[in-house]
Amino acid sequence: MSLLSVRDLTTEFATDGRRARVVDGVSFDLAAGEILGLVGESGCGKSTTGFSLLRLLPPNARIAAGEVWLDGEDLLRKTDEEMRRIRGSRIAMVFQDPMTSLDPAFPVGDQIAEVLEEHRGMGRAEATAEAVRLLRLVGIPSAEARLRSYPHEFSGGMRQRIVIAITLACDPQVLIADEPTTALDVTIQAQILRLLRALNTERRQTGILLITHDLGVVAQLCHRVAVMYAGEIVETGEIEAIFTQPAHPYTQALLGFLPARARGRGDLPAIEGAVPNPFAYPGGCRFHPRCGRAFADCAEVHPPPFPIAPGHSASCLLHRHA
Amino acid sequence: MPEETLLSVQDLTKHFPLSGGLLGGGGRHVVRAVDGVSFTLRRGETLALVGESGCGKSTLGRCLVRLLDPTGGSIRFRGEEITRLRGARIRELRRRIQIIFQDPYASLNPRMTVGRILREPLDIYGEGAPDQRARRVRHLLDRVGLPLRLADSYPHELSGGQRQRVGIAAALALEPELIVADEPVSALDLSVQAQILNLLAGLQREYGLSFIFISHDLGVVRHISDRVAVMYLGRIVETAPTEALFHNPRHPYTQALLASIPDPDPRRRAELQPLAGELPSPLDPPAGCHFHPRCPQAMPHCRSETPPRYDVAPGHNATCFLLDPGARPAVAAGSGAR
């Protein structure tokens, strides 16, 4: 049974009287202990999906439809106060910029201890001892001495570890990690990826939604993948199936762009144009104007997900009769 | 075809004095952003400079196009010493060496239309008659795959990929021989990145351009470059033909760097063996080999002595004492190769 179940999630942004469905009917499931990759290019709606799950949206955005079931409860029906308690304790988020989650005015030890006191009911002494243990766990050297350091005294990679330590303190059922390593150098990224992997296996089977544009990170970390394009999930499947037998032309193109997977020095297979503007999605399949395999129906019919294999589906008319 | 050396860099240094600030350093402290770098570039070749933040690759790139004045060492372009050129001579050099930036938005004048941005270098350098310049602008737009109507657009009206195409067209305007491309595709989405990489490769074939390609993305580097120089804290630690570097990295840092790249193939899922420690601050690099505090194979003298450059194969060298032929044979080369 899935821990997190998202159904037809739709989030609209309003600008100058116009509305854009940045997330448009997104559905997926996340099981305990699973890492699901949500991948796509900028503007595809993957980050907005993450923020919608936590109901952390800017004032000009609203969730227009859908359900977000966490352990049998629909988060979209919770009051703001209930939601505040759920955030941090049951569902938490790690951002690309760790300073989004850290308070520059307080020592990191206090920030971790506060979470432990609030969410796990610990006293100050117990919370401080646990904070040291968590900082050690995420690989902060001289953890005890660094409790009193402020966020600005740490490097970017160290700050992201501290955010992960705070996340561990919360002990959430679901972690949403939005480009958690994108701002980091590659040798530091490897350290953080190992931490995320450990979080998922050694702890209480946290379910992780990993939002990223980096297919290398996805290949190394995720169990399943959902590919987003223009506000919709266009393909979902097990990691190996997606990387070895991608069914949607967009997924195929994305994988083809990877210079690391290209053979030799020849031109990379490119597709023209760019991701469409959410204020003006093309009709039919939203990918059809850029798709090398589009046929007449693609401009007319909006493709639903078609099954490819158990656990693998793609929203593409090429698979209509599959 | 004879292999003509286009660019030759010897012992180049760029030091930034630390302004006094709170601690009142009085200019006695310097950041050695580029700390004795040597390499050559042949005509028509693409050499990649790779490394992590603070390794000095961008500073080096800016020294090569003389946006920064080197502190010491020498840069020779077609045999001519350009390290200390001034005034009109440096203007003449800018015809031959151009730079493309990661964020073209920051380098394109926001108050000029694309057409004016492309025309400006032609006007400044007095290239051809006015109607020829207009034709040249149209040709440039066409060559980088931009519709002619965009000549009347402003940079903010363009997408990231279109802006980078304008940046490339501006660099091409004066028909340079060498282009320094500093992270030209790092800010772009994969689909746009592929378009721009193909464009650069096509321009190189067509005009016989040479590239210094600065990047932190080793996947991109492997695809586009002929040779690679790996930098760590201001120094080049390894130089090799691209495939040799990826198949047989000899410096422990290169090995660690390659092992850190997440392989985009789930069937080759590796136990991540990250390099320990942080990147040291370039303000205060470790003594001896800069890499020794993070190096799994460091020996006592790595802490105090700077390793020289050892040739390991034709065109392949690395600065690591493990490669000293006089020393005991190196232990099985790390886990880097894939």
Interface residues (C-beta under 8 A of the other chain):
Chain A: E41 S42 S155 G157 M158 D185 V186 T187 I188 Q189 A190 Q191 L193 R194 R197 H213 D214 L215 G216 V217 V218 A219 Q220 L221 C222 I239 E240 F243 T244 A253 L254 L255 G256 F257 L258 P259 A260 R261 A262 R265 D267 L268 P269 A270 I271 E272 A274 V275
Chain B: E52 S53 S159 G161 D189 L190 S191 V192 Q193 A194 Q195 L197 N198 A201 G202 H216 D217 L218 G219 V220 R222 H223 I224 A256 L257 A259 S260 I261 P262 D263 P264 D265 P266 R267 R269 A270 L272 Q273 P274 L275 E278 L279
